[in-house]
Amino acid sequence: MRKRLVAAVAVAALTAVAACSPASEPGSDGEQVLRYAPAMFPVSLDTHKYAGEEAVQTAIQQIMEPLVRVEDGKIVPVLATAWENPDPNTWVFKLRSGVKFSDGTPFTAKDVVASYERHKKLDGPLVPLYSTVTSFAATDDQTVTVKTSKPLGTLLSSLTLLFIGPAAKVDSDGFFNQPIGTGPFTVTSFKPDEKLELAANPSYWDGTPKLGKLEFVNIPEVAGRITGLQNGEVDVLTQIPPDQVGSVKGSEAITYSTTPSWTYYFNWFNSNRKPFNDKRVRQAMWHGLNLEGTVKDLFGDLASVAQAPLAQGVIGAPKLSPYKYDPAKAKQLLAEAGYPNGLTTSMQWPLEGGPNIRALAQAMISDWAKIGVTVKPLEKERAQWLEDFGKLNWDMNLQTNVTGTGDADYTLARLYVCSAKRNGYCNPALDKLLLDARSSVDQAARPGLYQQAGQILWDDAVGIFPAELASNAAVRSGVQGFVMPPSGRPLFTKVTVSEG
């Protein structure tokens, strides 16, 4: 364990923060200042290039906005106020009137189209979500019309991650060093791996934020972030590891809370390789795990045993019955599959790839030993793990995942259709269900299709889904209005801070 190896780094990281006035005190002119130390700091503000990066999305949503977002499991208006399907292959969006970018430029449909085109040109990880889009056009200044080659019921959820910049500037060199948006804050300064300084946008269409300044501070080690919170140099922390919760819980000056999230653990089998090309072996491995006990011991109230191949808070998430812990049945299934004396295999996971990931892996390996399955642990540096993961150079793979758009399609159709080639599993019947769900513009019909698809993935034990994770946050007592959404990407528009 490396808990105490972080002291020097933590102290060094806090030195720069400590030079500032305490976070819970107002700025020199009485304005409200809030400092946030995220678990991961954005490598860039280029949301179109790094569209899949949670840290980039968290930062950019303070500055730029999408047409719609997910709130309480529903799609709600942001820069679009209404939308309709005049026919199954057409979406028409009406835009919010009177909105201006922070530089005073009026917001129009051309800005939406230009941002989409730049995102598409960069060919980032979310571009496949728009694979059936044939045209994305500004019908007039207040209308965007999207045409698709076949119905695309997931367009709304995909658009929650398309952030809009001014058409005349969004594709210019250096724009994302200090991006301009319609959002609640503007960029004062951005230093990669160090600090992001934001100021309230006084002309924000939804009302000027109470915070005069918002700072994202990079403190790489969790011990340093917690010390900063305790000392009042930081106002807000998120993603606190389970074994560190005690450091912030119970303090009079700190409020700790947990909320549901779209993040979950999965352990995939490589179905291209023996013995995992036999679903009886995959099912045996799942029945061999005491997940209820393991999840409770390792995560406490920060996780629960998963009820689907994704988290329950996601739009369209199925609800399924967890596999029962049954070592006798596990041994019986192994024997039926031709492994009466057990077997030997391996499991890889990325170093620091999720809360308590090593302890979770060790607990699973210990349970499997009891049914005669010997598993070699392969903890890998992230770069090596990514390379091997992409090449399917593994037997089993353990990691976390987050459903970025909050829609089941983002996880299920992106990862489990045959053409994805992610884990060696292919089922044409599953493909049909997932693609039918993606195509349906009847949002009420989609959950039923995902329920059927989830049951197939569950019964075939394509992977083991040990737990869905809760989000947590700790804030100084002077902070009001902070909400940790299930996406893990907090928005600070309505947050206030007073002397603590």
Helices and strands as residue ranges (DSSP letters): G 3-6, H 7-18, E 32-37, H 54-60, E 68-71, E 74-77, E 80-87, E 90-95, H 109-122, G 127-130, E 133-140, E 143-148, H 155-159, G 175-177, E 185-191, E 195-200, E 211-217, H 222-231, E 236-238, G 242-247, E 254-269, H 279-287, H 291-299, G 300-302, E 303-305, H 327-336, E 343-350, H 357-369, E 373-380, H 382-390, E 396-402, H 408-416, G 418-420, H 428-439, H 446-459, E 463-464, E 467-476, E 479-480, E 496-497
